[in-house]
Amino acid sequence: MKICNIVGARPQIIKAAALSRAIKEIYNSQIQDIIIHTGQHYDINMSDVFFNEMGIPTPTENLGIGSASHSIQTARMIEKIEEILLKYKPHVVVLYGDTNSTLAASISAIKMNIPVAHIEAGLRSFNKKMPEEINRIVCDHSSTLLFSPTITGLRNLQNEGFHLDSLPPYTADNPAVYLSGDIMYDNSIFYRDKAVKLSNVIERLELKDKKFILTTIHRNTNTDEPERLKEIIEKMNAIATSTNYTVVFPIHPRTKKLIKEFDLTFLLKNIKVIEPLSFFDMIVMENAASLILTDSGGVQKEAYFYHKPCIIMRKETEWIEILQAGAGALEPQTIDEFTALVQRFINNPPSKFPAYFGDGQTAKFICEKLLLFNKYQS
């Protein structure tokens, strides 16, 4: 069976690592894994370092798309991905999450009648102002195999008309829907001990014996409007000055560019701004942090996997299980409410983290279902 594993951004590279590892270790004689990198994340700190650290095979092709507006970037990807699919003729295109790479590949594949397998299907923020929401909806409705990480995702798909008991043969009009568990949880288990042994990031950043709060901000709803970006930085500043905790901010290249463009750099004086972290460094930092602030879906879950409280810097989240467990909360509106929530999480961290995200065997489950699908199609 020949699959095209299409990735473009840090979270997708991480998820693909789990699938590629399962294929290499268990299914190497049954599945040919062709990795295509769109180049959506082209900075070495956001892309190449993850392939190197995680032992993922070098991408068979790198499309080198780079940065552009959402529409232009997506259009360029559609054109290039069509060429790739014509070249390799995969049995299935495997996609992850909700990036422009996912949207572009799902459109290219379904127009060429190539089945799509969507990992992280069914997630919804119910906010279509988010580009990610449009991307994941289009991908789900273009897919033949949908792998939902949570029961909530299954319910969302059911509410949109998907049948959970479809029988083969499967098509985009009669897709198979599975509760698979979360593929990121596979990696959190596999790489944690290795990261602790290999990363010296705590010493390198002079954080040994220091308490710190880890922050990541990158979504366009938080970065593209000067007032909103200023509000977030002021909230980070407030906790940096009102607590004895260091606020560590690995800065996304695009966020860095916009902070400079909006003339907000002066607000960062109390915040420890650093370059984007490698995968292993990020794991170690998440494990050592007292609290995590993020607008990233992946980092929200990593916080949960490592039993860390998390403030989600958004008005909504796809991962409502984190809120239900009391392990995280949405960002309060005022600075006073925000700092009070920070103090509450620091002084009384959550103690219960139910197993909402599976058993760490998601990649194996997905491979088995891909092979079963291929059998039905033969």
DOGUVEX-19816 format. One line per field, with one value per residue (C-alpha): x, y, z; residue in one letter. Coordinates in Angstrom, 1 decimal, m for minus. Each point is the difference from the previous one (the first is absolute). Layout:
<pts>
c1: [X/...]
c2: [Y/...]
c3: [Z/...]
residuo: [A/...]
</pts>
This chain:
<pts>
c1: [0.0/1.4/m0.9/0.9/0.6/m0.4/1.3/0.8/0.2/1.6/m3.1/m0.4/3.6/m0.3/m3.2/1.5/3.0/m2.3/m1.5/3.4/1.4/m2.8/0.4/3.8/m0.2/m3.1/m1.4/3.1/m0.7/m3.7/0.0/2.2/0.3/0.5/0.5/m0.8/0.9/m1.8/2.5/m2.8/2.4/3.3/2.1/2.5/m1.1/m3.6/0.6/3.4/0.9/m3.1/0.9/3.5/m0.8/m3.0/1.7/m2.6/1.2/1.0/m3.0/m0.1/m1.0/0.1/m2.3/1.7/m3.3/1.1/m2.0/m2.8/m3.6/m2.4/m1.5/3.2/1.8/m2.9/m0.3/3.8/m0.3/m3.0/1.9/3.2/m1.8/m1.9/3.4/1.2/m3.1/0.2/3.7/m0.4/m3.6/m0.6/m2.8/m0.8/1.0/0.6/m0.7/0.3/m1.8/m1.1/2.7/0.0/2.0/m2.8/m2.6/2.0/0.8/m3.6/m1.3/2.7/m0.7/m3.8/0.0/2.3/m2.1/2.8/m1.3/0.9/0.7/m0.4/1.7/m1.6/m3.4/m3.0/1.6/m2.0/0.4/m3.3/1.7/0.3/2.1/2.8/1.7/0.6/m3.7/m0.7/3.0/m1.1/m3.6/0.9/2.5/m2.5/m2.6/2.5/1.2/m0.6/1.6/m0.5/2.0/m1.4/2.1/m2.9/m3.6/m0.8/1.4/m2.2/m3.1/0.9/0.3/m3.3/m1.7/1.3/m1.6/2.8/m1.1/2.1/m1.1/0.7/1.0/2.5/0.7/1.0/m0.1/m0.1/m3.8/0.1/3.0/1.2/0.1/2.2/0.7/3.8/1.4/2.5/3.2/1.8/m0.4/2.1/2.9/m0.4/0.6/2.7/2.2/m0.3/2.8/2.3/m0.6/0.9/3.3/1.0/m1.2/1.9/m2.4/m0.7/3.7/0.5/m2.7/1.2/m3.2/1.4/m1.7/m2.3/m3.7/m1.4/m3.1/0.3/m1.9/m0.6/m2.0/m0.5/m3.6/m1.0/m3.0/2.6/2.8/m1.5/m1.8/2.4/m2.4/m0.5/3.7/0.7/m2.6/1.6/3.5/m1.3/m1.6/3.3/1.7/m2.5/0.9/3.7/m0.1/m2.5/1.5/3.5/m0.5/2.0/m2.2/1.8/m1.2/1.3/m1.0/m1.5/1.7/m3.3/m0.9/3.5/m0.4/m3.4/1.2/2.7/m2.4/m2.5/2.8/m0.7/3.5/0.4/m2.8/2.2/2.6/m1.2/m0.5/2.7/m0.3/1.8/0.1/m2.4/0.9/0.8/m2.3/2.1/0.6/m3.7/m0.8/2.5/m1.4/m3.6/0.9/1.9/m2.4/m2.4/m2.6/m0.5/m1.6/m0.8/m2.3/1.4/m2.3/3.1/1.6/m3.4/0.1/3.7/m0.7/m2.7/2.1/2.7/m2.5/0.6/m2.7/m0.7/m1.6/m1.3/0.5/m3.2/m3.8/m0.6/1.9/m0.5/1.4/m2.9/1.1/2.7/m2.6/m2.2/2.8/0.8/3.5/m0.3/m2.1/m0.7/1.7/m1.9/m0.7/1.5/3.6/m1.2/m2.1/3.0/2.5/m2.4/m0.4/3.7/0.4/m2.7/1.6/3.4/m1.2/m2.5/1.1/m2.5/0.5/m2.2/0.7/m2.4/1.1/m2.1/2.6/0.4/2.7/3.0/m0.5/m1.8/2.5/m0.2/m3.8/0.1/2.4/m2.3/m3.0/1.9/1.0/m3.5/m1.3/2.6/m1.2/m3.6/1.0/2.1]
c2: [0.0/3.4/3.0/3.7/1.5/3.7/2.5/3.6/1.3/m0.9/m1.8/m2.1/m1.1/m1.1/m2.0/m1.5/m1.2/m2.4/m1.5/m0.3/m1.7/m2.6/m0.6/m0.5/m2.2/m2.1/0.6/0.6/m2.9/1.0/3.8/2.3/3.3/3.0/3.2/3.3/3.3/3.0/2.4/2.0/0.2/0.6/1.4/m2.6/0.4/m0.7/m2.8/m1.7/m0.4/m2.1/m2.5/m0.3/m0.4/m2.3/m2.4/0.6/m1.0/3.0/1.1/m1.6/3.4/3.6/2.3/3.1/2.1/2.3/2.9/1.9/1.0/m2.8/0.0/0.2/m2.5/m2.5/0.5/m0.6/m3.2/m1.3/0.3/m1.6/m2.8/m1.0/m0.4/m2.2/m2.2/m0.5/m1.0/m2.5/m1.2/m0.9/m2.2/2.4/3.6/0.3/3.5/1.5/2.7/3.3/1.9/1.5/m3.1/m2.2/2.1/0.0/m3.7/m1.0/2.1/m1.4/m3.6/0.0/1.7/m2.8/m2.7/m1.0/m1.0/2.2/m1.2/2.9/m0.3/2.3/m0.1/1.5/2.9/3.1/3.5/1.2/3.2/0.3/3.1/m2.4/m1.2/m3.3/m0.6/0.3/m2.2/m2.8/0.0/m0.1/m2.8/m2.1/0.3/m1.0/m3.1/m3.7/m1.0/2.3/m0.7/2.0/0.3/0.5/m0.9/3.7/m0.1/m3.0/1.9/3.0/m2.1/m1.7/3.4/0.9/m3.1/m2.6/m3.5/m1.8/m3.5/0.2/m3.3/m0.5/0.8/3.4/3.2/3.7/m0.4/m3.0/0.6/m2.1/1.9/m1.3/0.9/m0.4/1.8/2.9/m0.7/2.8/m2.1/m2.8/2.5/1.4/m3.4/m1.1/3.2/1.3/m2.0/0.4/3.8/0.3/m1.9/2.0/3.5/2.6/2.8/0.8/0.6/1.7/2.5/0.5/m1.2/m2.6/0.3/2.7/m0.1/0.9/0.3/m1.1/2.0/m0.6/2.3/m0.4/0.0/2.8/0.9/0.9/1.5/1.8/2.8/2.4/0.5/m3.7/m0.7/2.8/m1.3/m3.4/1.4/2.3/m3.0/m1.9/3.1/0.2/m3.5/0.5/3.1/m1.2/m3.5/m1.4/m2.1/0.5/0.2/m1.9/0.8/m2.1/2.3/m1.1/1.7/1.5/1.3/1.5/1.8/1.4/1.2/1.9/1.3/1.2/1.7/m2.2/m1.2/2.4/m2.0/m3.1/1.4/m2.2/m3.1/m2.6/m0.1/m2.9/m1.6/m2.9/m3.2/m3.3/m2.9/m1.4/3.4/0.7/m3.3/0.8/3.5/m1.2/m2.5/2.6/2.9/0.9/1.2/0.2/2.8/m0.8/0.4/m3.2/m3.1/m2.2/1.7/m0.1/m3.7/m0.4/2.0/m2.5/m3.0/1.3/0.9/3.8/2.6/2.0/3.4/m0.1/3.4/m0.1/0.4/m3.7/m3.3/m3.2/m2.0/0.5/m3.1/2.2/2.4/m2.8/m1.5/3.4/m0.3/3.2/3.1/2.5/3.4/2.4/3.4/2.5/0.1/m0.3/m3.2/m1.3/0.4/m1.4/m3.2/m0.3/0.2/m2.6/m2.5/0.6/m0.3/m2.9/m1.9/m2.6/m3.5/m2.0/m0.7/m2.6/m2.2/1.8/m0.4/m3.8/m2.5/1.1/m2.5/2.3/m0.3/m3.8/0.2/2.3/m2.2/m3.0/1.9/1.3/m3.6/m1.2/2.8/m1.0/m3.6/1.1/2.0/m2.8]
c3: [0.0/m1.0/2.1/m0.4/3.5/m0.6/2.6/0.1/3.6/3.3/1.4/m3.1/m0.1/3.6/m0.7/m3.1/2.0/2.0/m3.2/m1.8/3.1/0.1/m3.8/0.4/3.0/m0.8/m3.5/m2.1/m2.3/m0.4/m0.3/m2.1/1.8/m2.3/2.0/m1.8/1.7/m1.4/1.5/1.9/2.9/m1.6/2.9/1.1/3.6/m1.0/m2.4/m0.7/3.6/0.7/m2.8/1.3/3.7/m0.4/m2.4/m2.8/m3.4/m2.1/m2.1/m3.4/m1.4/1.4/m1.9/1.4/0.0/2.8/1.5/m1.8/0.7/0.8/m3.5/m1.9/2.1/m0.3/m3.8/m0.5/2.1/m1.9/m3.3/1.4/1.8/m3.1/m1.8/2.9/0.1/m3.8/0.5/2.8/m0.4/3.6/1.2/2.8/1.0/3.7/1.5/3.5/1.8/m1.5/m1.8/m3.5/m1.0/1.1/m1.8/m3.3/0.1/0.7/m2.9/m2.4/1.0/m0.1/m3.4/m1.2/1.6/2.4/3.5/2.9/3.5/2.5/3.3/2.7/m1.7/1.7/1.9/0.0/1.6/m1.5/m1.0/m3.8/0.3/0.8/m3.3/1.8/0.5/m3.8/m0.7/2.2/m1.1/m3.7/0.7/2.0/m2.7/m2.7/2.0/m0.5/3.4/3.0/3.2/2.9/3.1/2.5/0.5/m0.3/m3.6/m0.8/1.2/m2.1/m3.1/0.8/0.4/m3.5/m1.6/0.2/0.8/2.6/m1.2/m3.7/m1.8/m2.7/m2.8/1.4/m2.1/0.6/m0.2/2.4/2.2/2.9/3.3/2.9/3.6/m0.2/3.0/m0.4/m2.1/1.9/3.2/m1.6/m0.4/3.5/1.4/m2.4/0.1/3.5/1.7/m3.1/0.1/3.6/m0.6/m3.1/0.6/2.1/m0.7/3.7/0.6/m3.3/0.7/3.6/1.5/2.4/3.3/m1.4/m0.2/m3.4/m2.2/m3.6/m2.7/m3.7/m2.2/m3.8/m1.2/m2.3/2.2/2.7/m2.1/m3.0/1.9/1.9/2.9/0.6/m0.2/2.4/2.4/0.1/0.6/2.8/1.7/m0.3/1.5/2.8/1.3/m0.6/2.3/2.5/0.7/0.5/m3.1/m3.2/m3.0/m2.8/m3.6/m2.8/m2.8/m3.3/m3.0/m1.2/3.5/0.3/m3.3/1.0/3.4/m1.7/m2.7/2.6/2.1/3.0/0.8/2.9/1.9/0.1/2.4/2.9/m2.1/m0.8/m3.8/m1.7/m3.5/m0.8/1.9/m1.4/0.7/2.8/1.5/0.0/1.7/2.8/0.4/0.1/2.7/2.1/m0.3/2.8/m2.5/m3.8/m1.9/m3.6/m3.0/m1.6/m0.1/0.2/3.0/1.8/m0.3/0.9/3.1/0.9/m0.9/2.4/2.7/m0.2/0.5/m3.2/m0.8/m3.5/m1.6/m1.9/0.4/m0.9/m0.4/m2.0/3.0/2.4/2.0/1.4/1.4/1.2/2.0/1.6/m1.3/m2.1/m0.5/m2.7/0.3/2.2/m1.5/2.5/1.3/3.6/m0.8/m2.0/2.8/2.5/m2.1/m0.3/3.7/0.5/m2.4/1.6/3.6/m0.6/m3.1/m1.4/1.2/m2.3/m3.7/m1.2/m3.0/m2.6/m2.8/m0.4/1.0/m2.0/m2.8/m2.4/m2.9/0.1/m0.1/m3.0/m1.9/0.6/m1.3/m3.1/m0.8/0.5/m2.4/m2.6/0.3/m0.6/m3.0/m1.7]
residuo: [M/K/I/C/N/I/V/G/A/R/P/Q/I/I/K/A/A/A/L/S/R/A/I/K/E/I/Y/N/S/Q/I/Q/D/I/I/I/H/T/G/Q/H/Y/D/I/N/M/S/D/V/F/F/N/E/M/G/I/P/T/P/T/E/N/L/G/I/G/S/A/S/H/S/I/Q/T/A/R/M/I/E/K/I/E/E/I/L/L/K/Y/K/P/H/V/V/V/L/Y/G/D/T/N/S/T/L/A/A/S/I/S/A/I/K/M/N/I/P/V/A/H/I/E/A/G/L/R/S/F/N/K/K/M/P/E/E/I/N/R/I/V/C/D/H/S/S/T/L/L/F/S/P/T/I/T/G/L/R/N/L/Q/N/E/G/F/H/L/D/S/L/P/P/Y/T/A/D/N/P/A/V/Y/L/S/G/D/I/M/Y/D/N/S/I/F/Y/R/D/K/A/V/K/L/S/N/V/I/E/R/L/E/L/K/D/K/K/F/I/L/T/T/I/H/R/N/T/N/T/D/E/P/E/R/L/K/E/I/I/E/K/M/N/A/I/A/T/S/T/N/Y/T/V/V/F/P/I/H/P/R/T/K/K/L/I/K/E/F/D/L/T/F/L/L/K/N/I/K/V/I/E/P/L/S/F/F/D/M/I/V/M/E/N/A/A/S/L/I/L/T/D/S/G/G/V/Q/K/E/A/Y/F/Y/H/K/P/C/I/I/M/R/K/E/T/E/W/I/E/I/L/Q/A/G/A/G/A/L/E/P/Q/T/I/D/E/F/T/A/L/V/Q/R/F/I/N/N/P/P/S/K/F/P/A/Y/F/G/D/G/Q/T/A/K/F/I/C/E/K/L/L/L/F/N/K/Y/Q/S]
</pts>
